[in-house]
Amino acid sequence: MLDVKKIKRDFPILNHYIDGKPLVYLDNAATTQKPKVVIDAISNFYENYNANIHRGIHTLSQKATIAYEETRLNVQKFINAKSYQEIIFTRNTTESINLVAYSWARHNLKAGDEILLSQMEHHANLIPWYELAKEKQITLKYIPLTNDFRLDLSNIDNLLTPQTKLVSLTLMSNVLGTINDLTSIIQKAHALGALVLIDAAQAIAHMPIDVQKLNCDFLAFSFHKILGPTGVGVLWGRQKLLTDMPPFLTGGNMIASVYTDRATFNELPYKFEAGTPDIANVIASNEALNYLNAIGYADIMAHEKCLTAYALDILVKQENIILYGPNNTINRGSVISFNLNQIHPHDLGQVINDSGIAVRAGHHCCQPLMRQFNITGTIRASLYIYNDEADIDILAKTLQSAYKVMGHVVTR
Ligand SMILES: Cc1ncc(COP(=O)(O)O)c(C=O)c1O
């Protein structure tokens, strides 16, 4: 099991007070906090070997290049990619998905083709496809949800058709906490010749990811959700697909030769990394991977399962609560969305904040999902490795007094 007290000491921000109350950080689905080793790696870079990469022969540049490329090799291991050439650094998950939309989809899809999404997707995995669909007369289809907030696959054989060219799905919902078993969908999509993109922005924090085992074609995630800095995302893609795709952004670094009127492009992965990247943060991302690897996903998952069960148990018993997400820990991560009857999530979020607790209140970049539930938003508490039962107890206590403050009777 995790030694949460020890882990907490690694995160300087967790010593902070909010209006005199110790910070309880439950907004990990938005972004995780950073351990000191990650923060130190950023200042170490700027203090000791700040230089641009790949094109310098001086010592600092070589050192920076080696460190930057070490992160790539570590990411390759982390998701079990076949080659470092399949690891593209982007700014975030959103940019990784846009890269696929602009580079692969725009050049391979035509009018009449279909893209299959689900009703639990984040805007990052919706809007790029809306734009493409408008431009190319592509049809977007959606896997609906069951009453217990899971993908309803009962009609999947009709949703997937010979026109389906791409299936783009989240592995874990950032609102519901649902973890999707995508095995059969991936098999069926491939049987029809469609590619599969996995949005792993949430999942990557909670479960080990093996792209070869998953057998998907593209996978996107952001480092800021796994203890790393903001500004660093990853797109993994099969090497053959990436090789055949045209560049996304063009300019320096992504070229092999440039003439007065044309250019040839660099090899993978540099073809997709135009301009100066976020060198310091890519290097610091390696420390986030090392930190996570040292703890190990087996312990992370066991900890989260216990904590989620504890939180669900407490929250579900509140008669005034409406839970949006599976009410058990089977195929479910530690993201818990709810509303208190008749209280607007923003009002409730404010009261929760007054207790020093950071949760998210709103639509969580999932407006279509909110519309489906006929609500404007939810409160979302999302747990990670430095949270413990005491954090949940404070939240539960705050919810009860919030109900009182807002003029309602607490039933329990
Ligand atoms: C499921 C999911 N997909 C995509 C994203 C977008 O991630 P980013 O803002 O890092 O691009 C998020 C962020 O919350 C997410 O939860």
The ligand as an SDF file (V2000), in Angstrom:
LIG
                    3D

 16 16  0  0  0  0  0  0  0  0999 V2000
  -10.4780   12.7650  -21.0570 C   0  0  0  0  0  0  0  0  0  0  0  0
   -9.7060   13.9940  -21.4170 C   0  0  0  0  0  0  0  0  0  0  0  0
   -9.3240   14.1830  -22.6690 N   0  0  0  0  0  0  0  0  0  0  0  0
   -8.6090   15.2540  -23.0410 C   0  0  0  0  0  0  0  0  0  0  0  0
   -8.2660   16.2200  -22.1350 C   0  0  0  0  0  0  0  0  0  0  0  0
   -7.4780   17.4080  -22.5990 C   0  0  0  0  0  0  0  0  0  0  0  0
   -6.2460   17.4430  -21.9690 O   0  0  0  0  0  0  0  0  0  0  0  0
   -5.2990   18.7130  -22.1620 P   0  0  0  0  0  0  0  0  0  0  0  0
   -6.0790   19.8930  -21.6400 O   0  0  0  0  0  0  0  0  0  0  0  0
   -4.1050   18.4110  -21.3590 O   0  0  0  0  0  0  0  0  0  0  0  0
   -5.0560   18.8340  -23.6170 O   0  0  0  0  0  0  0  0  0  0  0  0
   -8.6530   16.0870  -20.8090 C   0  0  0  0  0  0  0  0  0  0  0  0
   -8.3350   17.1270  -19.8170 C   0  0  0  0  0  0  0  0  0  0  0  0
   -8.9530   17.2630  -18.8050 O   0  0  0  0  0  0  0  0  0  0  0  0
   -9.3940   14.9400  -20.4360 C   0  0  0  0  0  0  0  0  0  0  0  0
   -9.7910   14.7500  -19.1770 O   0  0  0  0  0  0  0  0  0  0  0  0
  1  2  1  0
  2  3  1  0
  2 15  2  0
  3  4  2  0
  4  5  1  0
  5  6  1  0
  5 12  2  0
  6  7  1  0
  7  8  1  0
  8  9  2  0
  8 10  1  0
  8 11  1  0
 12 13  1  0
 12 15  1  0
 13 14  2  0
 15 16  1  0
M  END
$$$$
